[in-house]
Amino acid sequence: MGALDKDALTIIVPTYNRAHTLPRAIDSVLRQTDGRWRLIIVDDGSMDNTPALMREYQDVRIAYDRYQPNRGASHARNRGANQAQTNYIAFLDSDDEFLPDAVEIILKTLKKDRHMHWMYLFPCIDSTTKKLIGRLPDKNHAPVTYLDVLTEKYESETVHVVRQQAFEHYNFNEDFLSYERTFWYSVYKYLGPGLFCIFPVRTYYRDTTGGSIMQFVSSKEPSAFDNSKRQSKAYLDQFGEDLLRVNRRAYFGELQKLGIAHLYLREYAAAQNGCWG
């Protein structure tokens, strides 16, 4: 991948059967105004022509890691993070794209902040409306604390840029195909606050299909509800007491989600007994 620059940005793209959208993500990185990046494509057991597609990309800054069988996006993210050799990591979905100055904005933010935070957040633009997504801070470089996250102070589709060392403490939960929330919350709670930059770096596409994760979560199969139940329970086990104390609406919303999964799975006793089970 060429000479190592620890201050470059590693971009991790997990993918599964997304050969039809993956070039959009890769080409957007290749078009960056700042070339100080490393790109790791983690192929989570694709059965389409992703391997053939990747042979077309010969840039030494791009690494392609393919394995079998499919183990889910959480495993792919952890695997990519463990391969990163730079100080900071960004994650990009294989159906989205970075804006041309994304790396430039991110690296300037890190330099200005002198790498003081564990995590940085950057907003996204909706591919259809071309508008910023969600509720953003009023000023640039606003701190984001664990309390801010629990109270949903900023609700937005974001790019997370995280210090690589965070993975020495926490990982994405591989008990689920794709579940990011407990990792981010753990970083906020135990490692420290993040910093929100108001300049967008990514275009978010809402209407793409083809990956196993999207197909899985949109299905009504019992396994999907079982996955939803286990995700809610893992989240509440780790952060439920804090959430109940500062955001009762979100807490009981998560309990309701858990109860619905219990009912669909015909686990009536668990649904009746406070939805825990």
MARLUMFI-150209 format. One record per residue (C-alpha): x, y, z; residue in one letter. Coordinates in Angstrom, 3 decimals, padded with zeros to 6 digits. Example, Ala and Ser with C-alpha at 12.3 -4.5 7.8 and 13.67 -1.06 7.14 Angstrom:
c1 | c2 | c3 | rest
012.300 | -004.500 | 007.800 | A
013.670 | -001.060 | 007.140 | S
// end
This chain:
c1 | c2 | c3 | rest
000.000 | 000.000 | 000.000 | M
002.967 | 002.286 | -000.345 | G
004.945 | 004.170 | 002.300 | A
003.031 | 004.394 | 005.548 | L
001.846 | 007.820 | 006.695 | D
000.396 | 007.498 | 010.200 | K
-001.454 | 010.789 | 009.740 | D
-003.213 | 009.585 | 006.599 | A
-006.832 | 008.458 | 006.864 | L
-007.781 | 004.804 | 006.590 | T
-011.191 | 004.337 | 004.970 | I
-012.888 | 000.994 | 005.571 | I
-015.626 | -000.195 | 003.225 | V
-017.399 | -003.429 | 004.230 | P
-019.257 | -004.987 | 001.318 | T
-021.359 | -008.009 | 000.441 | Y
-022.776 | -008.607 | -003.051 | N
-022.582 | -004.918 | -003.890 | R
-020.594 | -005.029 | -007.139 | A
-023.243 | -002.790 | -008.681 | H
-022.664 | 000.049 | -006.175 | T
-019.121 | -000.532 | -004.898 | L
-017.454 | 001.409 | -007.765 | P
-019.356 | 004.499 | -006.636 | R
-017.725 | 004.294 | -003.212 | A
-014.229 | 003.461 | -004.505 | I
-014.238 | 006.054 | -007.293 | D
-015.310 | 008.740 | -004.826 | S
-012.197 | 008.016 | -002.759 | V
-009.991 | 008.079 | -005.841 | L
-011.360 | 011.556 | -006.674 | R
-010.314 | 013.057 | -003.340 | Q
-008.598 | 016.449 | -003.397 | T
-006.268 | 015.183 | -000.649 | D
-004.542 | 011.923 | -001.539 | G
-003.432 | 011.027 | 001.978 | R
-005.678 | 008.024 | 002.412 | W
-005.610 | 004.237 | 002.562 | R
-008.659 | 002.284 | 001.444 | L
-009.494 | -001.201 | 002.758 | I
-012.299 | -003.054 | 000.982 | I
-013.461 | -005.867 | 003.259 | V
-015.424 | -008.365 | 001.155 | D
-017.670 | -010.316 | 003.491 | D
-017.951 | -013.417 | 001.295 | G
-019.561 | -011.867 | -001.801 | S
-020.978 | -014.317 | -004.347 | M
-021.276 | -011.796 | -007.187 | D
-018.495 | -010.407 | -009.404 | N
-016.904 | -008.251 | -006.691 | T
-013.526 | -010.091 | -006.956 | P
-013.364 | -009.443 | -010.700 | A
-014.342 | -005.826 | -010.151 | L
-011.565 | -005.325 | -007.599 | M
-008.931 | -006.570 | -010.053 | R
-009.632 | -003.434 | -012.087 | E
-008.315 | -001.227 | -009.270 | Y
-004.513 | -001.149 | -009.157 | Q
-003.908 | 001.876 | -006.921 | D
-001.349 | 000.861 | -004.279 | V
-003.374 | 002.676 | -001.630 | R
-006.221 | 000.177 | -002.030 | I
-006.218 | -003.150 | -000.177 | A
-008.766 | -005.871 | -000.890 | Y
-009.532 | -008.458 | 001.791 | D
-011.940 | -011.236 | 000.835 | R
-012.929 | -014.225 | 002.923 | Y
-015.587 | -016.932 | 003.106 | Q
-018.198 | -017.510 | 004.405 | P
-020.246 | -014.372 | 004.974 | N
-019.982 | -013.306 | 008.633 | R
-021.744 | -009.942 | 008.666 | G
-020.838 | -006.267 | 008.555 | A
-019.813 | -006.136 | 012.230 | S
-017.097 | -008.717 | 011.627 | H
-016.037 | -006.923 | 008.434 | A
-015.705 | -003.587 | 010.238 | R
-013.640 | -005.131 | 013.033 | N
-011.462 | -006.961 | 010.531 | R
-010.783 | -003.777 | 008.590 | G
-010.050 | -001.784 | 011.739 | A
-007.537 | -004.374 | 012.895 | N
-005.670 | -004.005 | 009.578 | Q
-005.512 | -000.215 | 009.749 | A
-002.059 | 001.236 | 010.396 | Q
-002.961 | 004.921 | 010.571 | T
-004.050 | 006.903 | 013.607 | N
-007.651 | 007.405 | 012.510 | Y
-010.269 | 005.346 | 010.680 | I
-013.385 | 006.341 | 008.744 | A
-016.151 | 003.982 | 007.673 | F
-017.928 | 004.271 | 004.326 | L
-020.842 | 002.077 | 003.241 | D
-020.382 | 000.329 | -000.091 | S
-023.461 | 001.995 | -001.598 | D
-022.532 | 005.558 | -000.574 | D
-019.839 | 007.979 | -001.706 | E
-017.507 | 010.551 | -000.221 | F
-017.703 | 014.139 | -001.379 | L
-014.536 | 015.194 | -003.270 | P
-013.063 | 017.143 | -000.338 | D
-014.035 | 014.649 | 002.388 | A
-010.497 | 013.522 | 003.261 | V
-009.244 | 017.119 | 003.139 | E
-011.956 | 018.254 | 005.577 | I
-011.378 | 015.323 | 007.908 | I
-007.586 | 015.664 | 008.043 | L
-007.781 | 019.439 | 008.559 | K
-010.204 | 018.875 | 011.439 | T
-007.877 | 016.331 | 013.042 | L
-004.874 | 018.645 | 012.668 | K
-006.708 | 021.661 | 014.059 | K
-007.941 | 019.673 | 017.046 | D
-004.462 | 018.174 | 017.523 | R
-005.984 | 014.690 | 017.716 | H
-007.428 | 015.383 | 021.142 | M
-010.684 | 013.456 | 020.717 | H
-011.399 | 009.764 | 020.306 | W
-014.066 | 010.337 | 017.696 | M
-015.202 | 012.918 | 015.148 | Y
-018.583 | 013.177 | 013.440 | L
-019.296 | 014.644 | 010.005 | F
-022.760 | 015.081 | 008.447 | P
-024.094 | 013.614 | 005.214 | C
-026.068 | 014.892 | 002.250 | I
-029.180 | 013.084 | 001.058 | D
-028.643 | 011.813 | -002.478 | S
-032.207 | 012.733 | -003.473 | T
-032.859 | 016.061 | -001.771 | T
-029.217 | 017.231 | -001.800 | K
-029.805 | 018.573 | 001.710 | K
-028.049 | 017.904 | 004.987 | L
-029.603 | 015.057 | 006.943 | I
-030.836 | 015.459 | 010.501 | G
-030.421 | 017.895 | 013.373 | R
-026.922 | 019.381 | 013.519 | L
-025.046 | 021.631 | 015.985 | P
-025.360 | 025.383 | 015.619 | D
-021.605 | 025.840 | 015.503 | K
-018.643 | 023.967 | 014.098 | N
-016.535 | 021.712 | 016.317 | H
-019.273 | 021.255 | 018.917 | A
-018.452 | 018.638 | 021.565 | P
-020.583 | 015.478 | 021.608 | V
-020.799 | 013.794 | 024.992 | T
-022.267 | 010.507 | 026.160 | Y
-025.204 | 012.480 | 027.590 | L
-025.747 | 014.176 | 024.213 | D
-025.975 | 010.784 | 022.551 | V
-028.406 | 009.375 | 025.119 | L
-030.670 | 012.422 | 024.896 | T
-030.506 | 012.430 | 021.069 | E
-029.318 | 016.018 | 021.011 | K
-028.044 | 015.580 | 017.472 | Y
-029.998 | 013.203 | 015.260 | E
-028.192 | 012.823 | 011.981 | S
-026.764 | 010.354 | 009.502 | E
-023.038 | 010.823 | 010.049 | T
-019.588 | 009.613 | 009.122 | V
-017.719 | 008.507 | 012.229 | H
-013.959 | 008.984 | 012.282 | V
-012.497 | 007.109 | 015.227 | V
-009.051 | 006.704 | 016.695 | R
-007.634 | 003.312 | 015.745 | Q
-006.660 | 002.676 | 019.363 | Q
-010.352 | 002.519 | 020.292 | A
-010.367 | -001.014 | 018.907 | F
-007.918 | -002.039 | 021.586 | E
-010.783 | -001.453 | 024.023 | H
-014.010 | -002.182 | 022.130 | Y
-015.268 | -003.833 | 018.936 | N
-018.455 | -003.993 | 016.922 | F
-020.653 | -006.731 | 018.383 | N
-020.255 | -009.749 | 016.103 | E
-023.214 | -011.516 | 017.702 | D
-025.250 | -009.546 | 015.164 | F
-024.813 | -009.256 | 011.404 | L
-024.722 | -005.484 | 011.578 | S
-024.971 | -003.468 | 014.786 | Y
-022.923 | -000.358 | 015.419 | E
-024.669 | 001.400 | 018.298 | R
-023.095 | -000.343 | 021.288 | T
-019.588 | 000.294 | 019.934 | F
-020.116 | 004.037 | 019.475 | W
-021.856 | 004.378 | 022.837 | Y
-019.006 | 002.545 | 024.561 | S
-016.478 | 004.965 | 023.066 | V
-018.505 | 007.949 | 024.280 | Y
-019.101 | 006.536 | 027.767 | K
-015.721 | 005.065 | 028.591 | Y
-013.149 | 006.782 | 026.361 | L
-014.404 | 010.334 | 026.031 | G
-016.475 | 012.821 | 024.019 | P
-016.462 | 013.312 | 020.288 | G
-016.327 | 016.445 | 018.158 | L
-018.966 | 017.390 | 015.563 | F
-017.796 | 019.130 | 012.395 | C
-020.694 | 020.696 | 010.465 | I
-019.145 | 020.324 | 006.989 | F
-020.595 | 017.341 | 005.060 | P
-018.288 | 014.646 | 003.727 | V
-020.582 | 011.922 | 002.375 | R
-023.568 | 011.419 | 000.093 | T
-026.058 | 008.987 | 001.606 | Y
-028.151 | 006.783 | -000.705 | Y
-031.392 | 005.530 | 000.818 | R
-032.738 | 003.398 | -002.014 | D
-030.052 | 000.824 | -002.745 | T
-030.468 | -002.913 | -002.226 | T
-028.403 | -006.008 | -002.762 | G
-026.527 | -006.437 | 000.517 | G
-027.510 | -009.206 | 002.885 | S
-027.902 | -006.786 | 005.782 | I
-030.610 | -004.716 | 004.111 | M
-032.435 | -007.792 | 002.901 | Q
-032.258 | -009.289 | 006.368 | F
-033.540 | -006.363 | 008.386 | V
-036.371 | -005.603 | 005.935 | S
-037.669 | -009.175 | 006.051 | S
-040.334 | -010.481 | 008.405 | K
-038.648 | -013.797 | 009.026 | E
-038.495 | -015.015 | 012.641 | P
-034.694 | -014.777 | 012.503 | S
-034.969 | -011.038 | 011.797 | A
-037.171 | -010.507 | 014.844 | F
-034.868 | -012.661 | 016.947 | D
-031.942 | -010.503 | 015.826 | N
-033.907 | -007.345 | 016.666 | S
-034.779 | -008.759 | 020.096 | K
-031.178 | -009.612 | 020.898 | R
-029.957 | -006.206 | 019.695 | Q
-032.434 | -004.335 | 021.889 | S
-031.592 | -006.517 | 024.871 | K
-027.835 | -006.018 | 024.396 | A
-028.326 | -002.275 | 024.147 | Y
-030.554 | -002.067 | 027.228 | L
-028.303 | -004.379 | 029.241 | D
-025.353 | -002.056 | 028.625 | Q
-026.953 | 001.380 | 028.604 | F
-030.558 | 000.951 | 029.805 | G
-030.088 | 002.398 | 033.298 | E
-028.399 | 005.519 | 031.926 | D
-031.042 | 005.867 | 029.205 | L
-033.942 | 005.556 | 031.667 | L
-032.436 | 008.291 | 033.822 | R
-032.078 | 010.901 | 031.042 | V
-034.358 | 009.865 | 028.148 | N
-037.434 | 007.922 | 029.256 | R
-039.083 | 008.247 | 025.848 | R
-036.197 | 006.500 | 024.111 | A
-035.951 | 003.910 | 026.882 | Y
-039.598 | 002.875 | 026.656 | F
-039.439 | 003.027 | 022.871 | G
-036.663 | 000.457 | 022.971 | E
-038.715 | -001.657 | 025.407 | L
-041.656 | -001.478 | 023.010 | Q
-039.464 | -002.626 | 020.146 | K
-038.260 | -005.510 | 022.291 | L
-041.825 | -006.411 | 023.257 | G
-042.976 | -006.473 | 019.625 | I
-040.186 | -008.899 | 018.785 | A
-041.195 | -011.124 | 021.709 | H
-044.826 | -011.104 | 020.573 | L
-043.956 | -011.929 | 016.963 | Y
-041.837 | -014.833 | 018.204 | L
-044.762 | -015.922 | 020.419 | R
-042.741 | -015.420 | 023.553 | E
-045.787 | -014.142 | 025.384 | Y
-044.507 | -014.575 | 028.924 | A
-041.373 | -012.544 | 028.175 | A
-043.469 | -009.818 | 026.528 | A
-045.776 | -009.663 | 029.533 | Q
-042.994 | -009.558 | 032.102 | N
-041.661 | -006.151 | 031.209 | G
-040.553 | -007.255 | 027.727 | C
-037.244 | -008.601 | 029.031 | W
-036.940 | -012.385 | 028.776 | G
// end
